[in-house]
């Protein structure tokens, strides 16, 4: 994640926002898992967009 340009990160969040809006989500969570200890299993940058239900805190 540290090697991604700010422009690419910005685009990921912009697209996530567009997807959420297109699906009618009024609340959603965006997640980057960075490193094995964080649960990353695919080792390239990708953003998880989670919504469509009530999201508790802490997650899990």
N, C-alpha and C positions, 0 to 999 in steps of 0.2 A: 504493500500500500504506500510505503514511503517513496517509492520510485515513480509514482504516478504524477503527472503534471496537474497543476491546479485547474487547468482548462478541462481536462478529462474528468476530474472529480466533479467539477461544476456541471458538466454535461450529464453525468450519471444521476445527480440529484435532480436536474431539470427533467430528464426523461422519467424518473420515478414519480415526480409530481404530476406530469402529464398522464402517466398510466393510472395513477390514483384518481385523478379527476375524471378520466374516461370511464372508470369503473364505479364512479359515484362514491368513492371513499371519502368520508369527512374526517377520519382519523386513521393514521397508519404509522408504522414504525419502519425506519430504514436501518439496516444493519450491515456492517462489514465485519466478517470474522477474519482476523489477522493473526496467523500463526496457529500451529497445531494445538496449543493450549487453549486457544479461543474457539476451537472447533473447525478451523479451516481445513477442508479436505480437497479443495480444488485450488491449486496454487497459481491463480491469476486473479486480477481484481474483478470482483463482481459484487453487486449490491443486492441484498435481500430486501424486498418490499413486502411487508406483512400488514394485512388489514382485513376488514370485513367482519370483524368480531371484536368484542371488548378485550382489551389488552391489559393484563394485570402487571403490577410492578411489585417486587422484582420479577423479571421474566423467568419462565421455566416451568 
